[in-house]
Amino acid sequence: MNALFDIAIVGAGPAGSFAAELLARTGARVALFDGRPHKEPKACGGGVTSKALRAWPHLLNAPSRTITRVEMISPSGKRLPLRLREPFAIYSRRALDGYLRLRAERAGAEIFKTRASDFARDGRIWTIRAKSGSVLRAKFLVAADGANSSFARRLAERIANADMEVAFGYRGPLTREVATVISFLPGWAGYAWAFPRLDHICFGIAVGQEGFDHDALDNHLRRFIVDYYNPRAASKEPPVDIDRLPLVRYAARIPGLSAETLDRRRTVGDGWALLGDAAGFADPVTGEGIYYALRSAELFAQSLAQDAARSYEERWREDFGQQLRRAAQMRRRFYGDLLGAPFSERMIELGRAHRGVRRTLRELIAGDQGYVDLKRTLFRRFFWPFD
Protein backbone atom coordinates (compact mmCIF):
# COMPACT_ATOMS: atom_id res chain seq x y z
CA MET A 1 0.00 0.00 0.00
CA ASN A 2 1.49 3.34 -1.07
CA ALA A 3 -1.09 5.63 0.52
CA LEU A 4 0.29 8.20 2.94
CA PHE A 5 -1.60 8.62 6.22
CA ASP A 6 -1.35 11.58 8.54
CA ILE A 7 -1.30 9.33 11.63
CA ALA A 8 -0.82 5.60 12.13
CA ILE A 9 -2.04 4.30 15.50
CA VAL A 10 -0.88 0.88 16.68
CA GLY A 11 -3.40 -0.67 19.07
CA ALA A 12 -7.20 -0.42 19.02
CA GLY A 13 -7.94 -0.41 22.73
CA PRO A 14 -9.60 2.59 24.42
CA ALA A 15 -6.59 4.90 23.94
CA GLY A 16 -5.92 4.05 20.30
CA SER A 17 -9.54 3.96 19.14
CA PHE A 18 -10.53 7.15 20.95
CA ALA A 19 -7.51 9.02 19.55
CA ALA A 20 -8.34 7.70 16.08
CA GLU A 21 -11.92 8.95 16.37
CA LEU A 22 -10.96 12.40 17.62
CA LEU A 23 -8.23 12.91 15.01
CA ALA A 24 -10.37 11.62 12.15
CA ARG A 25 -13.04 14.14 13.13
CA THR A 26 -10.51 16.94 12.53
CA GLY A 27 -10.07 15.74 8.93
CA ALA A 28 -6.82 13.82 9.44
CA ARG A 29 -6.32 10.59 7.54
CA VAL A 30 -5.89 7.98 10.30
CA ALA A 31 -4.84 4.33 10.10
CA LEU A 32 -5.72 2.21 13.14
CA PHE A 33 -4.11 -1.21 13.60
CA ASP A 34 -6.31 -3.69 15.46
CA GLY A 35 -4.12 -6.74 15.93
CA ARG A 36 -5.93 -8.50 18.76
CA PRO A 37 -7.85 -11.63 17.67
CA HIS A 38 -11.60 -11.24 18.13
CA LYS A 39 -11.82 -14.20 20.50
CA GLU A 40 -8.99 -12.93 22.72
CA PRO A 41 -10.22 -9.82 24.55
CA LYS A 42 -7.67 -7.99 26.66
CA ALA A 43 -7.29 -9.34 30.17
CA CYS A 44 -8.84 -6.56 32.25
CA GLY A 45 -11.32 -6.10 35.07
CA GLY A 46 -13.25 -3.73 32.80
CA GLY A 47 -14.28 -1.22 35.48
CA VAL A 48 -14.93 2.33 34.27
CA THR A 49 -15.28 4.93 37.03
CA SER A 50 -18.20 7.32 37.35
CA LYS A 51 -15.67 10.12 36.77
CA ALA A 52 -14.96 8.66 33.33
CA LEU A 53 -18.67 8.18 32.60
CA ARG A 54 -19.31 11.84 33.38
CA ALA A 55 -16.45 12.92 31.12
CA TRP A 56 -17.54 10.67 28.23
CA PRO A 57 -21.22 9.77 28.74
CA HIS A 58 -21.40 8.12 25.32
CA LEU A 59 -19.55 5.16 26.91
CA LEU A 60 -22.88 4.10 28.39
CA ASN A 61 -24.02 3.29 24.84
CA ALA A 62 -21.72 0.27 24.95
CA PRO A 63 -23.15 -2.85 26.63
CA SER A 64 -22.22 -2.80 30.32
CA ARG A 65 -23.46 -3.53 33.82
CA THR A 66 -23.90 -0.44 36.00
CA ILE A 67 -22.87 -0.90 39.62
CA THR A 68 -24.45 0.91 42.57
CA ARG A 69 -23.21 -1.29 45.43
CA VAL A 70 -19.72 -2.52 46.29
CA GLU A 71 -18.55 -4.68 49.17
CA MET A 72 -15.00 -4.10 50.42
CA ILE A 73 -13.24 -6.81 52.45
CA SER A 74 -10.22 -6.20 54.66
CA PRO A 75 -7.22 -8.57 54.80
CA SER A 76 -8.65 -10.15 57.97
CA GLY A 77 -12.11 -10.61 56.42
CA LYS A 78 -14.01 -7.59 57.80
CA ARG A 79 -16.71 -6.51 55.36
CA LEU A 80 -17.85 -3.01 54.45
CA PRO A 81 -20.85 -2.65 52.11
CA LEU A 82 -20.99 0.68 50.28
CA ARG A 83 -23.89 2.18 48.37
CA LEU A 84 -22.49 4.48 45.68
CA ARG A 85 -23.96 7.89 45.04
CA GLU A 86 -23.08 7.56 41.36
CA PRO A 87 -22.79 4.24 39.58
CA PHE A 88 -19.76 3.03 37.73
CA ALA A 89 -19.84 0.53 34.87
CA ILE A 90 -18.23 -2.83 34.19
CA TYR A 91 -17.56 -3.82 30.60
CA SER A 92 -16.39 -6.82 28.72
CA ARG A 93 -13.34 -5.43 26.94
CA ARG A 94 -14.57 -7.04 23.75
CA ALA A 95 -17.72 -4.90 23.98
CA LEU A 96 -15.99 -1.68 25.05
CA ASP A 97 -13.13 -1.93 22.57
CA GLY A 98 -15.49 -2.90 19.76
CA TYR A 99 -17.73 0.07 20.48
CA LEU A 100 -14.85 2.56 20.49
CA ARG A 101 -13.32 1.03 17.36
CA LEU A 102 -16.66 1.35 15.54
CA ARG A 103 -16.90 5.02 16.54
CA ALA A 104 -13.41 5.57 15.13
CA GLU A 105 -14.36 3.86 11.87
CA ARG A 106 -17.56 5.91 11.55
CA ALA A 107 -15.54 9.09 12.13
CA GLY A 108 -13.39 8.18 9.12
CA ALA A 109 -10.44 6.22 10.51
CA GLU A 110 -9.33 3.25 8.38
CA ILE A 111 -9.15 0.02 10.38
CA PHE A 112 -6.50 -2.59 9.61
CA LYS A 113 -7.35 -5.90 11.29
CA THR A 114 -3.78 -7.07 11.57
CA ARG A 115 -0.94 -6.67 14.02
CA ALA A 116 1.68 -4.03 13.28
CA SER A 117 4.97 -5.89 13.61
CA ASP A 118 7.75 -3.45 12.68
CA PHE A 119 8.49 0.11 11.73
CA ALA A 120 11.22 2.26 10.28
CA ARG A 121 11.67 5.90 9.38
CA ASP A 122 12.94 7.49 6.19
CA GLY A 123 13.31 11.21 6.64
CA ARG A 124 9.98 12.46 8.03
CA ILE A 125 7.90 9.44 6.99
CA TRP A 126 7.27 6.26 8.99
CA THR A 127 6.90 2.91 7.28
CA ILE A 128 4.83 0.42 9.29
CA ARG A 129 4.82 -3.25 8.40
CA ALA A 130 1.99 -5.53 9.41
CA LYS A 131 2.07 -9.21 10.27
CA SER A 132 -0.23 -9.79 7.28
CA GLY A 133 2.53 -8.48 4.99
CA SER A 134 0.89 -5.15 4.19
CA VAL A 135 2.91 -1.92 4.46
CA LEU A 136 1.73 1.63 4.95
CA ARG A 137 3.32 5.03 5.43
CA ALA A 138 2.44 7.80 7.88
CA LYS A 139 3.68 11.19 8.97
CA PHE A 140 3.10 10.49 12.68
CA LEU A 141 3.29 7.23 14.65
CA VAL A 142 1.35 6.50 17.84
CA ALA A 143 1.93 3.46 20.07
CA ALA A 144 -1.20 2.53 22.03
CA ASP A 145 -0.76 -1.23 22.16
CA GLY A 146 -0.39 -1.89 25.87
CA ALA A 147 2.22 -2.23 28.58
CA ASN A 148 4.25 -4.77 26.60
CA SER A 149 4.37 -2.57 23.49
CA SER A 150 7.42 -3.33 21.36
CA PHE A 151 6.84 -0.03 19.56
CA ALA A 152 6.96 1.95 22.82
CA ARG A 153 10.10 0.06 23.84
CA ARG A 154 11.92 1.25 20.72
CA LEU A 155 10.49 4.78 20.67
CA ALA A 156 11.06 5.51 24.37
CA GLU A 157 12.26 2.77 26.70
CA ARG A 158 11.19 -0.57 28.07
CA ILE A 159 9.12 -0.51 31.25
CA ALA A 160 11.17 -2.41 33.83
CA ASN A 161 9.70 -5.34 35.78
CA ALA A 162 9.90 -3.25 38.96
CA ASP A 163 7.42 -0.84 37.34
CA MET A 164 4.98 -3.57 36.36
CA GLU A 165 2.06 -5.24 38.07
CA VAL A 166 0.48 -8.57 37.25
CA ALA A 167 -3.24 -9.16 36.85
CA PHE A 168 -4.62 -12.66 36.41
CA GLY A 169 -7.82 -14.46 37.08
CA TYR A 170 -10.80 -16.32 35.70
CA ARG A 171 -14.01 -15.59 33.87
CA GLY A 172 -16.88 -17.55 35.35
CA PRO A 173 -20.64 -17.95 34.89
CA LEU A 174 -23.15 -15.61 36.45
CA THR A 175 -24.44 -16.75 39.81
CA ARG A 176 -27.74 -16.55 41.61
CA GLU A 177 -26.43 -13.60 43.63
CA VAL A 178 -24.61 -10.94 41.60
CA ALA A 179 -22.31 -8.80 43.75
CA THR A 180 -19.32 -6.56 43.17
CA VAL A 181 -16.49 -7.26 45.62
CA ILE A 182 -13.06 -5.74 46.27
CA SER A 183 -11.00 -7.81 48.71
CA PHE A 184 -7.58 -6.66 49.96
CA LEU A 185 -4.98 -9.39 50.14
CA PRO A 186 -3.34 -10.52 53.39
CA GLY A 187 0.43 -10.31 52.98
CA TRP A 188 0.53 -8.86 49.46
CA ALA A 189 0.38 -5.33 48.05
CA GLY A 190 -2.75 -5.80 46.00
CA TYR A 191 -6.35 -6.94 45.96
CA ALA A 192 -8.78 -9.45 44.49
CA TRP A 193 -12.01 -8.55 42.75
CA ALA A 194 -15.28 -9.98 41.52
CA PHE A 195 -16.76 -7.79 38.78
CA PRO A 196 -20.07 -9.01 37.29
CA ARG A 197 -20.51 -8.25 33.61
CA LEU A 198 -23.62 -8.77 31.52
CA ASP A 199 -22.95 -12.42 30.69
CA HIS A 200 -20.25 -13.57 33.11
CA ILE A 201 -18.25 -12.65 36.22
CA CYS A 202 -14.64 -11.50 36.02
CA PHE A 203 -12.55 -12.67 39.00
CA GLY A 204 -9.02 -11.39 39.35
CA ILE A 205 -6.02 -10.42 41.41
CA ALA A 206 -3.64 -7.51 40.83
CA VAL A 207 -0.26 -7.37 42.60
CA GLY A 208 3.24 -6.05 41.98
CA GLN A 209 5.43 -8.18 39.75
CA GLU A 210 8.31 -8.21 42.23
CA GLY A 211 7.83 -11.03 44.73
CA PHE A 212 5.02 -12.48 42.63
CA ASP A 213 4.07 -16.00 43.79
CA HIS A 214 1.60 -17.41 41.30
CA ASP A 215 0.74 -20.65 43.12
CA ALA A 216 0.01 -18.96 46.45
CA LEU A 217 -1.98 -16.17 44.82
CA ASP A 218 -3.91 -18.57 42.62
CA ASN A 219 -4.86 -20.63 45.68
CA HIS A 220 -6.04 -17.44 47.41
CA LEU A 221 -8.06 -16.41 44.36
CA ARG A 222 -9.72 -19.81 44.08
CA ARG A 223 -10.75 -19.65 47.76
CA PHE A 224 -12.13 -16.17 47.05
CA ILE A 225 -14.15 -17.58 44.14
CA VAL A 226 -15.48 -20.41 46.32
CA ASP A 227 -16.64 -17.87 48.93
CA TYR A 228 -18.23 -15.74 46.21
CA TYR A 229 -20.28 -18.57 44.75
CA ASN A 230 -21.12 -19.88 48.22
CA PRO A 231 -21.90 -16.80 50.35
CA ARG A 232 -22.10 -17.08 54.11
CA ALA A 233 -25.78 -16.23 54.11
CA ALA A 234 -27.90 -19.33 54.53
CA SER A 235 -29.17 -20.75 51.25
CA LYS A 236 -31.42 -23.69 50.49
CA GLU A 237 -29.60 -24.29 47.20
CA PRO A 238 -26.67 -26.75 47.10
CA PRO A 239 -23.15 -25.28 47.24
CA VAL A 240 -21.35 -24.56 43.99
CA ASP A 241 -18.34 -26.74 43.18
CA ILE A 242 -15.98 -24.44 41.29
CA ASP A 243 -14.01 -27.40 39.93
CA ARG A 244 -17.07 -28.15 37.82
CA LEU A 245 -17.48 -24.59 36.58
CA PRO A 246 -16.31 -23.54 33.09
CA LEU A 247 -13.71 -21.08 34.39
CA VAL A 248 -11.60 -19.41 31.68
CA ARG A 249 -8.14 -18.27 32.77
CA TYR A 250 -6.58 -14.94 31.74
CA ALA A 251 -3.44 -12.97 32.64
CA ALA A 252 -1.78 -9.68 31.73
CA ARG A 253 0.85 -7.22 32.84
CA ILE A 254 -0.15 -3.66 33.65
CA PRO A 255 2.05 -0.64 34.35
CA GLY A 256 2.53 0.67 37.87
CA LEU A 257 5.29 3.22 37.40
CA SER A 258 7.32 4.57 40.29
CA ALA A 259 7.48 8.32 40.80
CA GLU A 260 11.07 8.32 39.55
CA THR A 261 10.13 6.49 36.34
CA LEU A 262 7.20 8.83 35.76
CA ASP A 263 9.50 11.82 36.14
CA ARG A 264 11.93 10.66 33.46
CA ARG A 265 9.68 8.78 31.03
CA ARG A 266 9.24 10.40 27.63
CA THR A 267 5.87 9.95 25.96
CA VAL A 268 6.29 12.15 22.88
CA GLY A 269 9.13 12.86 20.48
CA ASP A 270 9.87 13.81 16.91
CA GLY A 271 6.90 12.40 15.01
CA TRP A 272 5.78 9.88 17.65
CA ALA A 273 3.75 9.57 20.89
CA LEU A 274 2.68 6.97 23.44
CA LEU A 275 -0.84 6.62 24.86
CA GLY A 276 -2.51 4.66 27.65
CA ASP A 277 -0.74 1.59 29.02
CA ALA A 278 2.02 1.93 26.41
CA ALA A 279 2.89 5.25 28.04
CA GLY A 280 2.67 3.71 31.53
CA PHE A 281 -0.59 5.44 32.46
CA ALA A 282 -2.30 3.32 35.12
CA ASP A 283 -2.99 3.94 38.79
CA PRO A 284 -0.12 2.26 40.74
CA VAL A 285 -2.46 1.59 43.70
CA THR A 286 -5.46 0.08 41.89
CA GLY A 287 -4.12 -0.73 38.41
CA GLU A 288 -7.05 1.17 36.84
CA GLY A 289 -6.06 2.47 33.42
CA ILE A 290 -9.14 3.03 31.24
CA TYR A 291 -9.70 6.61 32.42
CA TYR A 292 -6.06 7.49 31.75
CA ALA A 293 -6.17 5.77 28.36
CA LEU A 294 -9.13 7.90 27.27
CA ARG A 295 -7.82 11.12 28.78
CA SER A 296 -4.34 10.67 27.28
CA ALA A 297 -5.96 10.13 23.86
CA GLU A 298 -7.98 13.31 24.30
CA LEU A 299 -4.99 15.41 25.37
CA PHE A 300 -2.84 14.04 22.55
CA ALA A 301 -5.55 14.71 19.94
CA GLN A 302 -5.86 18.30 21.19
CA SER A 303 -2.09 18.77 20.94
CA LEU A 304 -1.78 17.33 17.45
CA ALA A 305 -4.83 19.22 16.15
CA GLN A 306 -3.12 22.45 17.26
CA ASP A 307 0.08 21.40 15.46
CA ALA A 308 1.82 21.25 18.83
CA ALA A 309 2.36 17.53 19.39
CA ARG A 310 5.17 18.03 21.88
CA SER A 311 2.83 19.95 24.18
CA TYR A 312 1.18 16.59 24.92
CA GLU A 313 3.89 15.85 27.50
CA GLU A 314 3.16 19.04 29.41
CA ARG A 315 -0.59 18.59 29.12
CA TRP A 316 -0.81 15.10 30.65
CA ARG A 317 1.65 15.97 33.41
CA GLU A 318 -0.43 19.01 34.32
CA ASP A 319 -3.75 17.17 33.97
CA PHE A 320 -3.20 13.84 35.74
CA GLY A 321 0.55 13.41 36.17
CA GLN A 322 0.59 14.55 39.79
CA GLN A 323 -2.16 12.11 40.71
CA LEU A 324 -0.21 9.20 39.22
CA ARG A 325 2.98 10.40 40.88
CA ARG A 326 1.27 10.70 44.27
CA ALA A 327 -0.29 7.25 43.86
CA ALA A 328 3.16 5.83 43.13
CA GLN A 329 4.54 7.42 46.31
CA MET A 330 1.59 6.15 48.36
CA ARG A 331 1.51 2.58 47.07
CA ARG A 332 3.74 1.06 49.75
CA ARG A 333 1.98 3.01 52.49
CA PHE A 334 -1.48 2.15 51.12
CA TYR A 335 -0.67 -1.54 51.36
CA GLY A 336 1.66 -1.15 54.36
CA ASP A 337 1.02 -1.06 58.09
CA LEU A 338 -0.77 1.57 60.17
CA LEU A 339 -0.73 1.11 63.92
CA GLY A 340 0.16 -2.57 63.71
CA ALA A 341 -2.23 -3.60 60.93
CA PRO A 342 -2.44 -3.09 57.15
CA PHE A 343 -3.66 0.36 56.17
CA SER A 344 -6.48 -1.27 54.19
CA GLU A 345 -7.55 -3.06 57.40
CA ARG A 346 -7.67 0.20 59.35
CA MET A 347 -9.44 1.99 56.49
CA ILE A 348 -12.25 -0.58 56.42
CA GLU A 349 -12.49 -0.67 60.22
CA LEU A 350 -12.91 3.11 60.27
CA GLY A 351 -15.35 2.99 57.37
CA ARG A 352 -17.57 0.54 59.26
CA ALA A 353 -17.87 3.03 62.11
CA HIS A 354 -17.59 6.44 60.49
CA ARG A 355 -19.72 8.07 57.79
CA GLY A 356 -17.02 10.56 56.74
CA VAL A 357 -14.59 7.73 55.97
CA ARG A 358 -17.30 5.83 54.07
CA ARG A 359 -17.95 8.91 51.97
CA THR A 360 -14.26 9.19 51.08
CA LEU A 361 -14.11 5.51 50.13
CA ARG A 362 -17.12 5.95 47.86
CA GLU A 363 -15.37 8.87 46.17
CA LEU A 364 -12.18 6.83 45.74
CA ILE A 365 -14.17 4.13 43.95
CA ALA A 366 -15.90 6.75 41.80
CA GLY A 367 -12.56 8.27 40.80
CA ASP A 368 -13.46 11.64 42.33
CA GLN A 369 -11.10 11.51 45.31
CA GLY A 370 -7.47 11.83 44.29
CA TYR A 371 -4.39 10.80 46.22
CA VAL A 372 -2.83 14.26 46.44
CA ASP A 373 -5.28 15.43 49.11
CA LEU A 374 -6.50 12.03 50.37
CA LYS A 375 -4.86 12.28 53.80
CA ARG A 376 -6.16 15.82 54.34
CA THR A 377 -9.68 14.79 53.27
CA LEU A 378 -9.75 11.76 55.57
CA PHE A 379 -8.48 13.83 58.51
CA ARG A 380 -11.05 16.60 57.94
CA ARG A 381 -13.98 14.23 57.52
CA PHE A 382 -12.99 12.10 60.48
CA PHE A 383 -13.51 15.10 62.75
CA TRP A 384 -16.26 16.75 60.70
CA PRO A 385 -18.16 14.11 58.70
CA PHE A 386 -20.96 16.45 57.61
CA ASP A 387 -18.99 18.84 55.36
C-alpha positions in Angstrom: 0.0 0.0 0.0 1.5 3.3 -1.1 -1.1 5.6 0.5 0.3 8.2 2.9 -1.6 8.6 6.2 -1.3 11.6 8.5 -1.3 9.3 11.6 -0.8 5.6 12.1 -2.0 4.3 15.5 -0.9 0.9 16.7 -3.4 -0.7 19.1 -7.2 -0.4 19.0 -7.9 -0.4 22.7 -9.6 2.6 24.4 -6.6 4.9 23.9 -5.9 4.1 20.3 -9.5 4.0 19.1 -10.5 7.2 20.9 -7.5 9.0 19.6 -8.3 7.7 16.1 -11.9 8.9 16.4 -11.0 12.4 17.6 -8.2 12.9 15.0 -10.4 11.6 12.2 -13.0 14.1 13.1 -10.5 16.9 12.5 -10.1 15.7 8.9 -6.8 13.8 9.4 -6.3 10.6 7.5 -5.9 8.0 10.3 -4.8 4.3 10.1 -5.7 2.2 13.1 -4.1 -1.2 13.6 -6.3 -3.7 15.5 -4.1 -6.7 15.9 -5.9 -8.5 18.8 -7.8 -11.6 17.7 -11.6 -11.2 18.1 -11.8 -14.2 20.5 -9.0 -12.9 22.7 -10.2 -9.8 24.5 -7.7 -8.0 26.7 -7.3 -9.3 30.2 -8.8 -6.6 32.2 -11.3 -6.1 35.1 -13.3 -3.7 32.8 -14.3 -1.2 35.5 -14.9 2.3 34.3 -15.3 4.9 37.0 -18.2 7.3 37.3 -15.7 10.1 36.8 -15.0 8.7 33.3 -18.7 8.2 32.6 -19.3 11.8 33.4 -16.4 12.9 31.1 -17.5 10.7 28.2 -21.2 9.8 28.7 -21.4 8.1 25.3 -19.5 5.2 26.9 -22.9 4.1 28.4 -24.0 3.3 24.8 -21.7 0.3 25.0 -23.1 -2.8 26.6 -22.2 -2.8 30.3 -23.5 -3.5 33.8 -23.9 -0.4 36.0 -22.9 -0.9 39.6 -24.5 0.9 42.6 -23.2 -1.3 45.4 -19.7 -2.5 46.3 -18.5 -4.7 49.2 -15.0 -4.1 50.4 -13.2 -6.8 52.4 -10.2 -6.2 54.7 -7.2 -8.6 54.8 -8.6 -10.1 58.0 -12.1 -10.6 56.4 -14.0 -7.6 57.8 -16.7 -6.5 55.4 -17.9 -3.0 54.5 -20.9 -2.6 52.1 -21.0 0.7 50.3 -23.9 2.2 48.4 -22.5 4.5 45.7 -24.0 7.9 45.0 -23.1 7.6 41.4 -22.8 4.2 39.6 -19.8 3.0 37.7 -19.8 0.5 34.9 -18.2 -2.8 34.2 -17.6 -3.8 30.6 -16.4 -6.8 28.7 -13.3 -5.4 26.9 -14.6 -7.0 23.8 -17.7 -4.9 24.0 -16.0 -1.7 25.0 -13.1 -1.9 22.6 -15.5 -2.9 19.8 -17.7 0.1 20.5 -14.9 2.6 20.5 -13.3 1.0 17.4 -16.7 1.3 15.5 -16.9 5.0 16.5 -13.4 5.6 15.1 -14.4 3.9 11.9 -17.6 5.9 11.6 -15.5 9.1 12.1 -13.4 8.2 9.1 -10.4 6.2 10.5 -9.3 3.3 8.4 -9.2 0.0 10.4 -6.5 -2.6 9.6 -7.3 -5.9 11.3 -3.8 -7.1 11.6 -0.9 -6.7 14.0 1.7 -4.0 13.3 5.0 -5.9 13.6 7.7 -3.5 12.7 8.5 0.1 11.7 11.2 2.3 10.3 11.7 5.9 9.4 12.9 7.5 6.2 13.3 11.2 6.6 10.0 12.5 8.0 7.9 9.4 7.0 7.3 6.3 9.0 6.9 2.9 7.3 4.8 0.4 9.3 4.8 -3.2 8.4 2.0 -5.5 9.4 2.1 -9.2 10.3 -0.2 -9.8 7.3 2.5 -8.5 5.0 0.9 -5.2 4.2 2.9 -1.9 4.5 1.7 1.6 4.9 3.3 5.0 5.4 2.4 7.8 7.9 3.7 11.2 9.0 3.1 10.5 12.7 3.3 7.2 14.6 1.3 6.5 17.8 1.9 3.5 20.1 -1.2 2.5 22.0 -0.8 -1.2 22.2 -0.4 -1.9 25.9 2.2 -2.2 28.6 4.3 -4.8 26.6 4.4 -2.6 23.5 7.4 -3.3 21.4 6.8 0.0 19.6 7.0 2.0 22.8 10.1 0.1 23.8 11.9 1.3 20.7 10.5 4.8 20.7 11.1 5.5 24.4 12.3 2.8 26.7 11.2 -0.6 28.1 9.1 -0.5 31.2 11.2 -2.4 33.8 9.7 -5.3 35.8 9.9 -3.3 39.0 7.4 -0.8 37.3 5.0 -3.6 36.4 2.1 -5.2 38.1 0.5 -8.6 37.2 -3.2 -9.2 36.8 -4.6 -12.7 36.4 -7.8 -14.5 37.1 -10.8 -16.3 35.7 -14.0 -15.6 33.9 -16.9 -17.6 35.4 -20.6 -18.0 34.9 -23.1 -15.6 36.4 -24.4 -16.8 39.8 -27.7 -16.5 41.6 -26.4 -13.6 43.6 -24.6 -10.9 41.6 -22.3 -8.8 43.8 -19.3 -6.6 43.2 -16.5 -7.3 45.6 -13.1 -5.7 46.3 -11.0 -7.8 48.7 -7.6 -6.7 50.0 -5.0 -9.4 50.1 -3.3 -10.5 53.4 0.4 -10.3 53.0 0.5 -8.9 49.5 0.4 -5.3 48.1 -2.7 -5.8 46.0 -6.4 -6.9 46.0 -8.8 -9.4 44.5 -12.0 -8.5 42.8 -15.3 -10.0 41.5 -16.8 -7.8 38.8 -20.1 -9.0 37.3 -20.5 -8.2 33.6 -23.6 -8.8 31.5 -23.0 -12.4 30.7 -20.2 -13.6 33.1 -18.2 -12.7 36.2 -14.6 -11.5 36.0 -12.6 -12.7 39.0 -9.0 -11.4 39.3 -6.0 -10.4 41.4 -3.6 -7.5 40.8 -0.3 -7.4 42.6 3.2 -6.1 42.0 5.4 -8.2 39.8 8.3 -8.2 42.2 7.8 -11.0 44.7 5.0 -12.5 42.6 4.1 -16.0 43.8 1.6 -17.4 41.3 0.7 -20.7 43.1 0.0 -19.0 46.5 -2.0 -16.2 44.8 -3.9 -18.6 42.6 -4.9 -20.6 45.7 -6.0 -17.4 47.4 -8.1 -16.4 44.4 -9.7 -19.8 44.1 -10.7 -19.6 47.8 -12.1 -16.2 47.1 -14.2 -17.6 44.1 -15.5 -20.4 46.3 -16.6 -17.9 48.9 -18.2 -15.7 46.2 -20.3 -18.6 44.7 -21.1 -19.9 48.2 -21.9 -16.8 50.3 -22.1 -17.1 54.1 -25.8 -16.2 54.1 -27.9 -19.3 54.5 -29.2 -20.8 51.3 -31.4 -23.7 50.5 -29.6 -24.3 47.2 -26.7 -26.7 47.1 -23.1 -25.3 47.2 -21.3 -24.6 44.0 -18.3 -26.7 43.2 -16.0 -24.4 41.3 -14.0 -27.4 39.9 -17.1 -28.1 37.8 -17.5 -24.6 36.6 -16.3 -23.5 33.1 -13.7 -21.1 34.4 -11.6 -19.4 31.7 -8.1 -18.3 32.8 -6.6 -14.9 31.7 -3.4 -13.0 32.6 -1.8 -9.7 31.7 0.8 -7.2 32.8 -0.1 -3.7 33.6 2.1 -0.6 34.4 2.5 0.7 37.9 5.3 3.2 37.4 7.3 4.6 40.3 7.5 8.3 40.8 11.1 8.3 39.5 10.1 6.5 36.3 7.2 8.8 35.8 9.5 11.8 36.1 11.9 10.7 33.5 9.7 8.8 31.0 9.2 10.4 27.6 5.9 10.0 26.0 6.3 12.2 22.9 9.1 12.9 20.5 9.9 13.8 16.9 6.9 12.4 15.0 5.8 9.9 17.6 3.8 9.6 20.9 2.7 7.0 23.4 -0.8 6.6 24.9 -2.5 4.7 27.7 -0.7 1.6 29.0 2.0 1.9 26.4 2.9 5.3 28.0 2.7 3.7 31.5 -0.6 5.4 32.5 -2.3 3.3 35.1 -3.0 3.9 38.8 -0.1 2.3 40.7 -2.5 1.6 43.7 -5.5 0.1 41.9 -4.1 -0.7 38.4 -7.0 1.2 36.8 -6.1 2.5 33.4 -9.1 3.0 31.2 -9.7 6.6 32.4 -6.1 7.5 31.8 -6.2 5.8 28.4 -9.1 7.9 27.3 -7.8 11.1 28.8 -4.3 10.7 27.3 -6.0 10.1 23.9 -8.0 13.3 24.3 -5.0 15.4 25.4 -2.8 14.0 22.5 -5.5 14.7 19.9 -5.9 18.3 21.2 -2.1 18.8 20.9 -1.8 17.3 17.5 -4.8 19.2 16.2 -3.1 22.5 17.3 0.1 21.4 15.5 1.8 21.2 18.8 2.4 17.5 19.4 5.2 18.0 21.9 2.8 19.9 24.2 1.2 16.6 24.9 3.9 15.8 27.5 3.2 19.0 29.4 -0.6 18.6 29.1 -0.8 15.1 30.7 1.7 16.0 33.4 -0.4 19.0 34.3 -3.7 17.2 34.0 -3.2 13.8 35.7 0.5 13.4 36.2 0.6 14.6 39.8 -2.2 12.1 40.7 -0.2 9.2 39.2 3.0 10.4 40.9 1.3 10.7 44.3 -0.3 7.3 43.9 3.2 5.8 43.1 4.5 7.4 46.3 1.6 6.2 48.4 1.5 2.6 47.1 3.7 1.1 49.8 2.0 3.0 52.5 -1.5 2.1 51.1 -0.7 -1.5 51.4 1.7 -1.2 54.4 1.0 -1.1 58.1 -0.8 1.6 60.2 -0.7 1.1 63.9 0.2 -2.6 63.7 -2.2 -3.6 60.9 -2.4 -3.1 57.2 -3.7 0.4 56.2 -6.5 -1.3 54.2 -7.6 -3.1 57.4 -7.7 0.2 59.3 -9.4 2.0 56.5 -12.2 -0.6 56.4 -12.5 -0.7 60.2 -12.9 3.1 60.3 -15.4 3.0 57.4 -17.6 0.5 59.3 -17.9 3.0 62.1 -17.6 6.4 60.5 -19.7 8.1 57.8 -17.0 10.6 56.7 -14.6 7.7 56.0 -17.3 5.8 54.1 -18.0 8.9 52.0 -14.3 9.2 51.1 -14.1 5.5 50.1 -17.1 5.9 47.9 -15.4 8.9 46.2 -12.2 6.8 45.7 -14.2 4.1 43.9 -15.9 6.8 41.8 -12.6 8.3 40.8 -13.5 11.6 42.3 -11.1 11.5 45.3 -7.5 11.8 44.3 -4.4 10.8 46.2 -2.8 14.3 46.4 -5.3 15.4 49.1 -6.5 12.0 50.4 -4.9 12.3 53.8 -6.2 15.8 54.3 -9.7 14.8 53.3 -9.7 11.8 55.6 -8.5 13.8 58.5 -11.0 16.6 57.9 -14.0 14.2 57.5 -13.0 12.1 60.5 -13.5 15.1 62.8 -16.3 16.7 60.7 -18.2 14.1 58.7 -21.0 16.4 57.6 -19.0 18.8 55.4 
